[in-house]
């Protein structure tokens, strides 16, 4: 399923047009277009940033899952992102992939975490005016991802 606004070719063309030095691709729940994207970006002289938008389980609310964007910084990060995605799929067979926070902490090395969209845990709390709770969650992400965390 395509959630973005353009094809990979159009993405690379627009990145060149705007003289962007790097571009990220974050598929939902996987790295479906990562290899093709990597090759196209590299051949165009653009730094490809591999990533994924995953869902995080909320242990307090079984039917709730929050979105989180994970970006790869290095080879270790790519390996860890693959582990996180695999865990999300294996822990929810036949359902929407979602990962436990403990898995994120375990495999956070080499990964940048972005709370991004309005379905992220921090944005949802802020929209509900739960500022103190959002702050606590932001500190958890900061602890889990270190200086790479961007709440």
C-alpha positions, 0 to 999 in steps of 0.5 A: 500500500502506498501512503506517500505522495509519489513514486520513488522516481518522482521522489528522487526527481523532486529531491534533485530539483530542490537540491536535497542532500538526503531523503528518507523513506519510511514504509509502514511496518516494513522495509518494502521499498528500501533496497530499490530506494537505496539504489535509486537515491545513491545513483542520483547522488542523494543520501538515502535514509532507510526507515520504517513507521511502526506501531507500539503496543500500549500495555494499558490499552490492548486495542491501542497502538501508537505510531513511531518513525524509526530511522537508520543511522548505521549498519547496526541500526539497520540490523536492529530495525530489522529485528524490531520489525520482525518482532512486531510481525511475529508477536501479532500473527494475522493482525496489524504488526505492533511491537512492545516498548521493551523491544525498542529499548533492547534494539535502539542502538543505531536508530533515531526515533521520531514521535512524528505524526498525530497517531504518535504517543506524545502527540496524542497525549498533547492533543488531550492536554495531558502535558505531564504524561506526555513529558514522562513519555518523552523522557522514556523515549529520550532514555531509550533512544539516547541523544537520537530521540526527537520527541 
